[in-house]
Amino acid sequence: MNNPWKNIQLDDYESHMKLDNIMQLQTMNEMMERQLYGHSVSSVMILGVAGGNGLNHIKPESFENVYGVDINGDYLKTCEKRYKSLKGIFQPIEADLTNPDLILPEADLVIANLLIEYIGYDNFRKVIQKIRPGYASCIIQINTGENFVSDSPYLHAFDCLEELHHQMSEKELTRSMETIGYGFSCSEEKVLPNGKKLVCLDYELN
């Protein structure tokens, strides 16, 4: 099955996410600054990096390696064009995170924002076991209504995601991470204009 994320245009995705009644792009950008600098690390891997939202916070002297992983190669090319200042440390990786034969480099910190919803707890746990970071920081969306995609003029661009989506739970994610040796360390939440919440959950390898 061809993954729907390969067919969603980045402009549609970002235009939807930054609408005044949604504000996910802007809110995640703010939250990512803490994610990136909340721990003393030299390498970070961003899973589902898309167009690179949040990479603007990265100071080249602060990291030796910044891995951007996404299933959509066009998204990764956009990242490289947008963040030329990260040339030499930004390493794009085109990969399907549900592939059991997936090989990824090690990193001190993994950031996964609005990603677990589309690969599920089990696949995310397997990916973390491959990377074995000291820290993992995840933003999940807590829905307040029936639809996981907020209403917008771009809504139908995401119709194909219904087959992939998993409902998220803070307790379930924490329970899943504990099974592979990662303990909950802290959380942060932001309420969006449409009433939905973005919840950031941080975990540390025991």
N, C-alpha and C positions, 0 to 999 in steps of 0.2 A: 504493500500500500504506500502510495506517495504521501509523504507528510504534508499536511495542509500549510504548514508554515513556509514551505518552499514557494508557495504561490501567492502569499499575501504581500502586497506592495508595501515597502517601508513607509512611504509617504502616507498611505491610508492608515497604517498602524499608528504612526506618530501624530498625525492630525487628529485622530480619534482620541488618543491618550491625553492630549494637551488642551482639549476643549474646556471652557470655563466651568462647565457643569460636571467635569470628570477630574481634571487636574492630576491625573496619575503620573504623567511624565515629570511634571515640575516637583511633585511631592517626593517621588522616588529619587530624583536628583538630589534633593536636600538630604534625604535619609542616607544616600550612598556616601556622602562625605564622612559621616560617622563610621559607616561600615568599613571604609577604606583605611581610616586612621585610628580605629578603636583598639587596634592591637599592633604590637611591634613586629612587623613582618617585612620580608624583602621580596616576596613573590605573591601574586594574587591571580586567581583564575575566576573570570566572570562567565558563568554559564548562562546561555541565552542572552548574549551581549547585544543583539539586535543592532541598532544604529549607534551604539556607544554612549547612551545616556549615562551620565555620571563620570565618564572618562575625563571630563573637563577638570575634575578635582585632582587628578593625578599629577604630582610633581615628578618629573623624570628622575630627579636625584633621590627620590624616596623609595623607588622600587627597582630591582634588577630585572625582573620579568613580570609582564602583565599579559596574561593569556586571555584572549577573547574567544569564547566557543559559541558557535551557532550552527544550526543545520542549514541556514540559508547563506550561500556564498556571496550573494549580492550585498547582504547586510554587512558582511565582514569587509568587503571592498569599500563600502561607504565609511566604515570606521576608520580605515587607513587614510582615506582622503580627508576626513574631518579632523583627524588628530595627528597631523604630520609632526607635531612636536614630540610625539611618543615613538617616532621611528627609532628602531634599534632596541626598544624594550617591549613594544606591543607585538605580540605574536598571535595572528589569527589562526584559529583551528576550526575547519569545517567538519562537523561531526554530528552524528545521530546519537543522542545520549541514551536511546533505548536499545542500541546495538549491543548484544552480549559480548561481541569481540572487540569492543571499544578499547582503545589504548590512549591514555592521556598522561602528560608529564605530571610530576609532583608539584605541589604549590603549598605555601604556608597558610594561605587563606583562600577559601572558596566563597564567592558571592553568588547567590541564586535568587533573583528577584522575579516574581510572577512566572516562575518556570516549573515548579513542582506540580502546579495545577495541570500541566500538560504532559508530564511524563510519569506522574504517580509516585507515591512514597517508595515503593520497592525499587524502581529504577533509580531514583535519586540516591537511595541508600547504597546501591551497587556502585554508582558513580563516585560517591564519597569514599568508598572503600578502595577504589582504584587510585584516587588522588592522595588520599590519606593526609589531609591538611591538619594543621594544629587547631584551626578555627574554621567554622562555617557560619555564614550569616545569610539568612533567608527572609525575603519579604513575601508574604502571602496575602491574598485578598480575602476578606471576610464579607460575604454577600449578605445584603439585607432583604433582597427580593428573590424572585424566581430566576431572573436572568443574570448570568455571570458576566455578560458583556453589556455595558451600559448603553442606553438608547442614544443614538447619534446619527448624523447623516451618513456615517461610514459603517453603520451597524452590519449591513449585509456582506461586507467584505470579510466578516468573521463567522459567517454561517457554517463554514466547513470545520470550525473548531469544536463543535458540539460533540463530535465523536471522540475527541481527545480529552475533554475536560474532566477533571476530578475535583469534587468539592473538598475544600480545605478545612482542617481543624488544628488549632494550636496544640491541643493535647495529643492528637494522633501523630503529628509531626515529631513532637518531643519524644513520644513513646518509640517511634520508629528509629530516631537517632540514638536513643539509649541502648537499643539492641546491638549497635555496632561501636559502643564505647564513647559516645559523645554526650556530655551532660549539658543541660540548659544553663546559660550564664546570665542572660539579660534579655529584655524585650523593650520595644518601643512601638507605639501605635499612633497613627494619624487618621482622623476622620475626614473623608472626602466630601466635597459639596453635595454629592448625590446620596450621602448617608452610608456608603460603603466604607470599609476600613482597610487600611494597609497596616499589617502587623509585621514588624521585624523581629525575628527570633534568632538569637546568637547561641552557638554551641561550641564547646571546647572539648578537645580530645582528652579523655581521662588518663 
